[in-house]
Amino acid sequence: MTQHQAPGGSPAHTLPMSALLLALIGAIGFSGKAIIAKLAYRYGVDAITVVMYRMLFALPLFAAMAWWGARGRAPLSRQDAVAVVGLGISGYYLASTLDFMGLQYISASLERLILYLNPTLVLLLNWLLFKRRARPVQLLCMVLSYGGVALVFGHEWAHVGDHALLGGALVFGSAVSYALYLVYAAEVVGRIGSMRLTGLASILACVLCIGQFLVLRPLSAADVPTPVLWLSLVNSVFCTVIPVLLTMMAMARLGSTVSAQVGMVGPMSTVLMGIVLLGEPFTVWVAAGTALVLGGVGLLLRAR
């Protein structure tokens, strides 16, 4: 299949608009997660509480997703059950917790740019874990992407100080954790099914995030302002579960590469929403860094 063809072999201009729209809405929905979290933090709540409510509201929906994906399939083998546990911890529990903790210290724009390094991290992990060598063009893409993040991070560090270093490290840890999920999920998703795997792994993450809150915070910490509950509900439904479903539906019709290319609207959506809803500044450093990251990841996707 060439770069100008759809997954089924038809020319790119015949790609179904409905599938492109699904991918676009899914990418914008995902990008709103950081904005909603930053709005919730303005009410004095912390990351542990925000993640708990996000997962609490999402739990029934992920349970329904797991049930739907399991219809007509055999029970999980012991090996696959262990894989689901590992993927749930890495891809959803750690990734979500570290991400929301990092958002307490850095801007939503920088957070989204760091998370958008995922394709480059997958490339690195494949090299480190499976000795799959990268081509020169892929290395160039990585240099562009990390250079863009470095520009935005350097600008933010100059204004925020060491908090930017802590927040950036936490979000980068989230990106690494999710990249590990992507690398190992590719080995089992064919046996389990994408919807079933996502549902089961997310259920585990929900239970861990709720349990984490019960262990680390008193029950009185659950008494949060009403707007935080509404923001958490929006985050759970419109920035988590629905984007997951829309992205999976789009990937089934467009393929992973085209879906990922459409997903490049995500960082720009976060930057724009950060400016409008959070009052984050849009500087030449943010513009240049965003352009470098999008350019690097875009070239990497085309190189694949």
C-alpha positions as YAML, in Angstrom:
chain: A
units: angstrom
residues:
- id: 1
  name: MET
  ca: [0.00, 0.00, 0.00]
- id: 2
  name: THR
  ca: [1.44, 3.35, -1.02]
- id: 3
  name: GLN
  ca: [1.23, 6.56, 0.94]
- id: 4
  name: HIS
  ca: [-1.56, 7.73, -1.36]
- id: 5
  name: GLN
  ca: [-3.85, 4.76, -0.79]
- id: 6
  name: ALA
  ca: [-6.44, 3.93, 1.79]
- id: 7
  name: PRO
  ca: [-6.19, 0.69, 3.80]
- id: 8
  name: GLY
  ca: [-8.26, -1.17, 1.27]
- id: 9
  name: GLY
  ca: [-6.08, -0.05, -1.62]
- id: 10
  name: SER
  ca: [-8.28, 2.75, -2.93]
- id: 11
  name: PRO
  ca: [-6.85, 6.21, -3.62]
- id: 12
  name: ALA
  ca: [-6.51, 8.52, -0.64]
- id: 13
  name: HIS
  ca: [-9.14, 10.94, -1.99]
- id: 14
  name: THR
  ca: [-11.77, 8.18, -1.62]
- id: 15
  name: LEU
  ca: [-11.17, 7.82, 2.11]
- id: 16
  name: PRO
  ca: [-14.62, 7.95, 3.80]
- id: 17
  name: MET
  ca: [-15.28, 11.38, 5.25]
- id: 18
  name: SER
  ca: [-17.24, 9.84, 8.11]
- id: 19
  name: ALA
  ca: [-14.17, 7.87, 9.24]
- id: 20
  name: LEU
  ca: [-11.95, 10.94, 8.93]
- id: 21
  name: LEU
  ca: [-14.46, 12.86, 11.02]
- id: 22
  name: LEU
  ca: [-14.42, 10.13, 13.68]
- id: 23
  name: ALA
  ca: [-10.62, 10.31, 13.87]
- id: 24
  name: LEU
  ca: [-10.71, 14.11, 14.01]
- id: 25
  name: ILE
  ca: [-13.29, 14.25, 16.82]
- id: 26
  name: GLY
  ca: [-11.42, 11.54, 18.73]
- id: 27
  name: ALA
  ca: [-8.15, 13.48, 18.51]
- id: 28
  name: ILE
  ca: [-9.79, 16.71, 19.67]
- id: 29
  name: GLY
  ca: [-11.52, 14.86, 22.51]
- id: 30
  name: PHE
  ca: [-8.24, 13.38, 23.73]
- id: 31
  name: SER
  ca: [-6.60, 16.80, 23.56]
- id: 32
  name: GLY
  ca: [-9.22, 18.26, 25.89]
- id: 33
  name: LYS
  ca: [-8.17, 16.00, 28.78]
- id: 34
  name: ALA
  ca: [-5.38, 18.30, 29.92]
- id: 35
  name: ILE
  ca: [-7.59, 21.39, 29.66]
- id: 36
  name: ILE
  ca: [-10.31, 19.86, 31.83]
- id: 37
  name: ALA
  ca: [-7.74, 18.74, 34.41]
- id: 38
  name: LYS
  ca: [-6.18, 22.21, 34.59]
- id: 39
  name: LEU
  ca: [-9.63, 23.75, 35.10]
- id: 40
  name: ALA
  ca: [-10.32, 21.30, 37.95]
- id: 41
  name: TYR
  ca: [-7.03, 22.19, 39.65]
- id: 42
  name: ARG
  ca: [-8.26, 25.77, 40.01]
- id: 43
  name: TYR
  ca: [-10.68, 24.51, 42.68]
- id: 44
  name: GLY
  ca: [-7.86, 23.35, 44.96]
- id: 45
  name: VAL
  ca: [-8.02, 19.60, 44.25]
- id: 46
  name: ASP
  ca: [-4.93, 17.50, 43.55]
- id: 47
  name: ALA
  ca: [-4.02, 14.99, 40.84]
- id: 48
  name: ILE
  ca: [-4.86, 11.90, 42.92]
- id: 49
  name: THR
  ca: [-8.41, 13.16, 43.46]
- id: 50
  name: VAL
  ca: [-8.92, 14.29, 39.87]
- id: 51
  name: VAL
  ca: [-7.70, 10.95, 38.47]
- id: 52
  name: MET
  ca: [-9.91, 9.06, 40.94]
- id: 53
  name: TYR
  ca: [-13.08, 10.83, 39.85]
- id: 54
  name: ARG
  ca: [-12.16, 10.53, 36.19]
- id: 55
  name: MET
  ca: [-11.76, 6.76, 36.53]
- id: 56
  name: LEU
  ca: [-14.78, 6.37, 38.83]
- id: 57
  name: PHE
  ca: [-17.09, 7.89, 36.23]
- id: 58
  name: ALA
  ca: [-15.43, 5.98, 33.38]
- id: 59
  name: LEU
  ca: [-15.53, 2.56, 35.10]
- id: 60
  name: PRO
  ca: [-19.11, 1.56, 34.07]
- id: 61
  name: LEU
  ca: [-18.43, 2.59, 30.48]
- id: 62
  name: PHE
  ca: [-15.20, 0.60, 30.29]
- id: 63
  name: ALA
  ca: [-17.01, -2.39, 31.83]
- id: 64
  name: ALA
  ca: [-19.61, -2.16, 29.05]
- id: 65
  name: MET
  ca: [-16.80, -1.93, 26.48]
- id: 66
  name: ALA
  ca: [-15.11, -5.05, 27.88]
- id: 67
  name: TRP
  ca: [-18.40, -6.96, 27.88]
- id: 68
  name: TRP
  ca: [-19.16, -5.96, 24.29]
- id: 69
  name: GLY
  ca: [-15.67, -6.86, 23.11]
- id: 70
  name: ALA
  ca: [-15.83, -10.29, 24.80]
- id: 71
  name: ARG
  ca: [-19.02, -11.43, 23.05]
- id: 72
  name: GLY
  ca: [-18.45, -14.68, 21.21]
- id: 73
  name: ARG
  ca: [-14.82, -14.95, 22.33]
- id: 74
  name: ALA
  ca: [-13.21, -17.65, 24.43]
- id: 75
  name: PRO
  ca: [-12.19, -16.86, 28.03]
- id: 76
  name: LEU
  ca: [-8.76, -15.33, 28.46]
- id: 77
  name: SER
  ca: [-5.87, -17.73, 28.82]
- id: 78
  name: ARG
  ca: [-3.60, -17.38, 31.84]
- id: 79
  name: GLN
  ca: [-0.93, -15.79, 29.62]
- id: 80
  name: ASP
  ca: [-3.35, -13.23, 28.19]
- id: 81
  name: ALA
  ca: [-4.77, -12.42, 31.63]
- id: 82
  name: VAL
  ca: [-1.26, -11.65, 32.88]
- id: 83
  name: ALA
  ca: [-0.69, -9.51, 29.78]
- id: 84
  name: VAL
  ca: [-3.88, -7.54, 30.45]
- id: 85
  name: VAL
  ca: [-2.75, -6.84, 34.02]
- id: 86
  name: GLY
  ca: [0.64, -5.59, 32.87]
- id: 87
  name: LEU
  ca: [-0.85, -3.48, 30.09]
- id: 88
  name: GLY
  ca: [-3.49, -2.03, 32.39]
- id: 89
  name: ILE
  ca: [-0.85, -0.95, 34.89]
- id: 90
  name: SER
  ca: [1.48, 0.51, 32.26]
- id: 91
  name: GLY
  ca: [-0.86, 1.94, 29.66]
- id: 92
  name: TYR
  ca: [-3.66, 3.36, 31.75]
- id: 93
  name: TYR
  ca: [-2.89, 3.45, 35.48]
- id: 94
  name: LEU
  ca: [0.70, 4.74, 35.44]
- id: 95
  name: ALA
  ca: [0.25, 6.77, 32.28]
- id: 96
  name: SER
  ca: [-2.84, 8.54, 33.64]
- id: 97
  name: THR
  ca: [-1.51, 9.13, 37.15]
- id: 98
  name: LEU
  ca: [1.88, 10.47, 36.03]
- id: 99
  name: ASP
  ca: [0.24, 12.65, 33.37]
- id: 100
  name: PHE
  ca: [-2.21, 14.29, 35.78]
- id: 101
  name: MET
  ca: [0.53, 14.78, 38.38]
- id: 102
  name: GLY
  ca: [2.72, 16.49, 35.79]
- id: 103
  name: LEU
  ca: [-0.11, 18.77, 34.71]
- id: 104
  name: GLN
  ca: [0.00, 20.39, 38.14]
- id: 105
  name: TYR
  ca: [3.35, 21.96, 37.20]
- id: 106
  name: ILE
  ca: [3.44, 22.59, 33.45]
- id: 107
  name: SER
  ca: [1.19, 24.08, 30.79]
- id: 108
  name: ALA
  ca: [-1.31, 21.99, 28.88]
- id: 109
  name: SER
  ca: [0.52, 22.85, 25.63]
- id: 110
  name: LEU
  ca: [3.84, 21.44, 26.83]
- id: 111
  name: GLU
  ca: [2.10, 18.37, 28.25]
- id: 112
  name: ARG
  ca: [0.48, 17.55, 24.92]
- id: 113
  name: LEU
  ca: [3.75, 18.03, 23.00]
- id: 114
  name: ILE
  ca: [5.58, 15.66, 25.36]
- id: 115
  name: LEU
  ca: [2.85, 13.03, 25.04]
- id: 116
  name: TYR
  ca: [2.95, 13.42, 21.27]
- id: 117
  name: LEU
  ca: [6.48, 12.02, 21.31]
- id: 118
  name: ASN
  ca: [4.89, 8.56, 21.63]
- id: 119
  name: PRO
  ca: [5.75, 7.38, 18.09]
- id: 120
  name: THR
  ca: [9.41, 8.23, 18.66]
- id: 121
  name: LEU
  ca: [9.38, 6.45, 22.03]
- id: 122
  name: VAL
  ca: [7.88, 3.36, 20.42]
- id: 123
  name: LEU
  ca: [10.69, 3.49, 17.87]
- id: 124
  name: LEU
  ca: [13.29, 3.72, 20.65]
- id: 125
  name: LEU
  ca: [11.72, 0.91, 22.66]
- id: 126
  name: ASN
  ca: [11.62, -1.35, 19.62]
- id: 127
  name: TRP
  ca: [15.33, -0.69, 19.18]
- id: 128
  name: LEU
  ca: [16.18, -1.27, 22.84]
- id: 129
  name: LEU
  ca: [13.92, -4.27, 23.44]
- id: 130
  name: PHE
  ca: [13.84, -6.01, 20.07]
- id: 131
  name: LYS
  ca: [16.99, -4.67, 18.34]
- id: 132
  name: ARG
  ca: [14.97, -3.20, 15.46]
- id: 133
  name: ARG
  ca: [17.29, -0.63, 13.94]
- id: 134
  name: ALA
  ca: [16.06, 2.82, 12.99]
- id: 135
  name: ARG
  ca: [16.66, 4.30, 9.54]
- id: 136
  name: PRO
  ca: [18.44, 7.66, 9.17]
- id: 137
  name: VAL
  ca: [15.20, 9.44, 8.24]
- id: 138
  name: GLN
  ca: [13.60, 8.13, 11.44]
- id: 139
  name: LEU
  ca: [16.51, 9.45, 13.49]
- id: 140
  name: LEU
  ca: [16.08, 12.85, 11.82]
- id: 141
  name: CYS
  ca: [12.40, 12.82, 12.76]
- id: 142
  name: MET
  ca: [13.34, 12.15, 16.37]
- id: 143
  name: VAL
  ca: [15.83, 15.03, 16.41]
- id: 144
  name: LEU
  ca: [13.15, 17.41, 15.09]
- id: 145
  name: SER
  ca: [10.52, 16.22, 17.58]
- id: 146
  name: TYR
  ca: [12.72, 16.35, 20.66]
- id: 147
  name: GLY
  ca: [14.16, 19.67, 19.54]
- id: 148
  name: GLY
  ca: [10.64, 21.10, 19.43]
- id: 149
  name: VAL
  ca: [9.85, 19.88, 22.95]
- id: 150
  name: ALA
  ca: [13.19, 21.25, 24.17]
- id: 151
  name: LEU
  ca: [12.31, 24.71, 22.79]
- id: 152
  name: VAL
  ca: [8.96, 24.86, 24.59]
- id: 153
  name: PHE
  ca: [10.37, 23.29, 27.75]
- id: 154
  name: GLY
  ca: [13.29, 25.73, 27.88]
- id: 155
  name: HIS
  ca: [10.94, 28.68, 27.54]
- id: 156
  name: GLU
  ca: [8.66, 27.34, 30.28]
- id: 157
  name: TRP
  ca: [11.58, 26.51, 32.58]
- id: 158
  name: ALA
  ca: [12.78, 30.11, 32.33]
- id: 159
  name: HIS
  ca: [9.41, 31.30, 33.66]
- id: 160
  name: VAL
  ca: [8.36, 28.50, 36.03]
- id: 161
  name: GLY
  ca: [11.69, 27.22, 37.31]
- id: 162
  name: ASP
  ca: [12.29, 23.74, 38.67]
- id: 163
  name: HIS
  ca: [8.56, 22.99, 38.76]
- id: 164
  name: ALA
  ca: [8.76, 22.75, 34.98]
- id: 165
  name: LEU
  ca: [11.50, 20.14, 35.31]
- id: 166
  name: LEU
  ca: [9.40, 18.06, 37.72]
- id: 167
  name: GLY
  ca: [6.25, 18.36, 35.65]
- id: 168
  name: GLY
  ca: [8.06, 17.61, 32.41]
- id: 169
  name: ALA
  ca: [9.71, 14.53, 33.93]
- id: 170
  name: LEU
  ca: [6.36, 13.21, 35.21]
- id: 171
  name: VAL
  ca: [4.63, 13.69, 31.86]
- id: 172
  name: PHE
  ca: [7.58, 12.16, 30.01]
- id: 173
  name: GLY
  ca: [7.31, 9.17, 32.37]
- id: 174
  name: SER
  ca: [3.65, 8.96, 31.37]
- id: 175
  name: ALA
  ca: [4.61, 8.97, 27.68]
- id: 176
  name: VAL
  ca: [7.19, 6.19, 28.24]
- id: 177
  name: SER
  ca: [4.64, 4.14, 30.17]
- id: 178
  name: TYR
  ca: [2.09, 4.43, 27.38]
- id: 179
  name: ALA
  ca: [4.71, 3.68, 24.73]
- id: 180
  name: LEU
  ca: [5.49, 0.43, 26.58]
- id: 181
  name: TYR
  ca: [1.78, -0.35, 26.43]
- id: 182
  name: LEU
  ca: [1.71, 0.25, 22.68]
- id: 183
  name: VAL
  ca: [4.77, -1.94, 22.08]
- id: 184
  name: TYR
  ca: [3.51, -4.92, 24.07]
- id: 185
  name: ALA
  ca: [-0.17, -4.51, 23.20]
- id: 186
  name: ALA
  ca: [0.73, -5.16, 19.57]
- id: 187
  name: GLU
  ca: [1.78, -8.67, 20.63]
- id: 188
  name: VAL
  ca: [-1.58, -9.62, 22.18]
- id: 189
  name: VAL
  ca: [-4.29, -7.43, 20.64]
- id: 190
  name: GLY
  ca: [-4.88, -9.93, 17.84]
- id: 191
  name: ARG
  ca: [-5.72, -12.67, 20.33]
- id: 192
  name: ILE
  ca: [-7.76, -10.55, 22.75]
- id: 193
  name: GLY
  ca: [-9.35, -7.96, 20.47]
- id: 194
  name: SER
  ca: [-8.78, -4.21, 20.68]
- id: 195
  name: MET
  ca: [-12.08, -3.29, 22.38]
- id: 196
  name: ARG
  ca: [-11.85, -6.14, 24.86]
- id: 197
  name: LEU
  ca: [-8.22, -5.35, 25.67]
- id: 198
  name: THR
  ca: [-8.92, -1.64, 26.12]
- id: 199
  name: GLY
  ca: [-11.95, -2.33, 28.30]
- id: 200
  name: LEU
  ca: [-10.27, -4.88, 30.57]
- id: 201
  name: ALA
  ca: [-7.01, -2.93, 30.94]
- id: 202
  name: SER
  ca: [-8.96, 0.25, 31.70]
- id: 203
  name: ILE
  ca: [-11.11, -1.50, 34.32]
- id: 204
  name: LEU
  ca: [-7.95, -2.54, 36.13]
- id: 205
  name: ALA
  ca: [-6.60, 1.02, 35.90]
- id: 206
  name: CYS
  ca: [-9.88, 2.40, 37.26]
- id: 207
  name: VAL
  ca: [-9.74, 0.07, 40.27]
- id: 208
  name: LEU
  ca: [-6.10, 0.97, 40.94]
- id: 209
  name: CYS
  ca: [-6.75, 4.73, 40.71]
- id: 210
  name: ILE
  ca: [-9.72, 4.49, 43.06]
- id: 211
  name: GLY
  ca: [-7.75, 2.29, 45.45]
- id: 212
  name: GLN
  ca: [-4.83, 4.69, 45.27]
- id: 213
  name: PHE
  ca: [-7.09, 7.52, 46.42]
- id: 214
  name: LEU
  ca: [-8.47, 5.46, 49.32]
- id: 215
  name: VAL
  ca: [-4.95, 4.62, 50.50]
- id: 216
  name: LEU
  ca: [-3.33, 8.05, 50.07]
- id: 217
  name: ARG
  ca: [-6.20, 10.41, 50.93]
- id: 218
  name: PRO
  ca: [-8.82, 10.56, 53.70]
- id: 219
  name: LEU
  ca: [-12.41, 10.01, 52.63]
- id: 220
  name: SER
  ca: [-13.08, 13.67, 53.38]
- id: 221
  name: ALA
  ca: [-10.92, 14.54, 50.35]
- id: 222
  name: ALA
  ca: [-13.71, 13.16, 48.15]
- id: 223
  name: ASP
  ca: [-15.86, 16.13, 49.18]
- id: 224
  name: VAL
  ca: [-14.96, 18.40, 46.28]
- id: 225
  name: PRO
  ca: [-16.71, 21.44, 44.79]
- id: 226
  name: THR
  ca: [-19.57, 20.55, 42.45]
- id: 227
  name: PRO
  ca: [-17.81, 21.98, 39.36]
- id: 228
  name: VAL
  ca: [-15.00, 19.43, 39.87]
- id: 229
  name: LEU
  ca: [-17.55, 16.60, 39.65]
- id: 230
  name: TRP
  ca: [-18.97, 17.99, 36.42]
- id: 231
  name: LEU
  ca: [-15.51, 18.52, 34.97]
- id: 232
  name: SER
  ca: [-14.55, 14.95, 35.92]
- id: 233
  name: LEU
  ca: [-17.68, 13.62, 34.24]
- id: 234
  name: VAL
  ca: [-16.86, 15.53, 31.06]
- id: 235
  name: ASN
  ca: [-13.27, 14.27, 31.24]
- id: 236
  name: SER
  ca: [-14.41, 10.68, 31.67]
- id: 237
  name: VAL
  ca: [-17.02, 10.61, 28.93]
- id: 238
  name: PHE
  ca: [-15.97, 13.15, 26.30]
- id: 239
  name: CYS
  ca: [-12.18, 13.15, 26.75]
- id: 240
  name: THR
  ca: [-11.61, 9.47, 27.56]
- id: 241
  name: VAL
  ca: [-14.22, 6.85, 26.68]
- id: 242
  name: ILE
  ca: [-15.82, 8.40, 23.60]
- id: 243
  name: PRO
  ca: [-12.45, 9.33, 21.99]
- id: 244
  name: VAL
  ca: [-11.24, 5.76, 22.58]
- id: 245
  name: LEU
  ca: [-14.28, 4.35, 20.77]
- id: 246
  name: LEU
  ca: [-14.14, 6.89, 17.94]
- id: 247
  name: THR
  ca: [-10.43, 6.31, 17.40]
- id: 248
  name: MET
  ca: [-10.87, 2.52, 17.28]
- id: 249
  name: MET
  ca: [-13.73, 2.88, 14.79]
- id: 250
  name: ALA
  ca: [-11.65, 5.23, 12.65]
- id: 251
  name: MET
  ca: [-8.61, 2.94, 12.72]
- id: 252
  name: ALA
  ca: [-10.74, 0.01, 11.57]
- id: 253
  name: ARG
  ca: [-11.71, 1.97, 8.45]
- id: 254
  name: LEU
  ca: [-8.63, 4.12, 7.81]
- id: 255
  name: GLY
  ca: [-5.73, 2.11, 9.18]
- id: 256
  name: SER
  ca: [-3.36, 3.16, 11.93]
- id: 257
  name: THR
  ca: [-1.13, 5.44, 9.82]
- id: 258
  name: VAL
  ca: [-3.89, 7.64, 8.42]
- id: 259
  name: SER
  ca: [-5.58, 7.78, 11.84]
- id: 260
  name: ALA
  ca: [-2.31, 8.87, 13.42]
- id: 261
  name: GLN
  ca: [-1.85, 11.57, 10.77]
- id: 262
  name: VAL
  ca: [-5.34, 12.92, 11.47]
- id: 263
  name: GLY
  ca: [-4.46, 12.80, 15.17]
- id: 264
  name: MET
  ca: [-1.81, 15.45, 14.57]
- id: 265
  name: VAL
  ca: [-4.60, 17.98, 15.10]
- id: 266
  name: GLY
  ca: [-4.44, 17.05, 18.81]
- id: 267
  name: PRO
  ca: [-1.48, 19.20, 19.90]
- id: 268
  name: MET
  ca: [-2.80, 22.20, 18.00]
- id: 269
  name: SER
  ca: [-6.22, 21.71, 19.62]
- id: 270
  name: THR
  ca: [-4.60, 21.68, 23.06]
- id: 271
  name: VAL
  ca: [-2.61, 24.85, 22.31]
- id: 272
  name: LEU
  ca: [-5.73, 26.67, 21.08]
- id: 273
  name: MET
  ca: [-7.91, 25.52, 23.98]
- id: 274
  name: GLY
  ca: [-5.13, 26.44, 26.40]
- id: 275
  name: ILE
  ca: [-5.08, 29.96, 25.02]
- id: 276
  name: VAL
  ca: [-8.88, 30.39, 25.02]
- id: 277
  name: LEU
  ca: [-9.91, 28.51, 28.17]
- id: 278
  name: LEU
  ca: [-6.83, 28.73, 30.39]
- id: 279
  name: GLY
  ca: [-5.26, 31.99, 29.27]
- id: 280
  name: GLU
  ca: [-1.95, 30.29, 28.46]
- id: 281
  name: PRO
  ca: [0.39, 32.51, 26.41]
- id: 282
  name: PHE
  ca: [1.05, 31.71, 22.76]
- id: 283
  name: THR
  ca: [4.66, 32.70, 22.12]
- id: 284
  name: VAL
  ca: [7.02, 32.27, 19.21]
- id: 285
  name: TRP
  ca: [8.71, 29.50, 21.24]
- id: 286
  name: VAL
  ca: [5.46, 27.56, 21.57]
- id: 287
  name: ALA
  ca: [4.73, 28.05, 17.87]
- id: 288
  name: ALA
  ca: [8.21, 26.93, 16.79]
- id: 289
  name: GLY
  ca: [8.27, 23.98, 19.17]
- id: 290
  name: THR
  ca: [4.83, 22.80, 18.08]
- id: 291
  name: ALA
  ca: [5.82, 23.06, 14.41]
- id: 292
  name: LEU
  ca: [8.98, 21.01, 14.99]
- id: 293
  name: VAL
  ca: [7.16, 18.29, 16.94]
- id: 294
  name: LEU
  ca: [4.35, 18.01, 14.39]
- id: 295
  name: GLY
  ca: [6.87, 18.05, 11.53]
- id: 296
  name: GLY
  ca: [9.03, 15.36, 13.11]
- id: 297
  name: VAL
  ca: [6.14, 13.05, 13.96]
- id: 298
  name: GLY
  ca: [4.52, 13.65, 10.59]
- id: 299
  name: LEU
  ca: [7.72, 12.69, 8.75]
- id: 300
  name: LEU
  ca: [8.07, 9.65, 10.98]
- id: 301
  name: LEU
  ca: [4.55, 8.47, 10.11]
- id: 302
  name: ARG
  ca: [5.26, 8.95, 6.39]
- id: 303
  name: ALA
  ca: [8.57, 7.13, 6.73]
- id: 304
  name: ARG
  ca: [6.75, 4.10, 8.09]
...
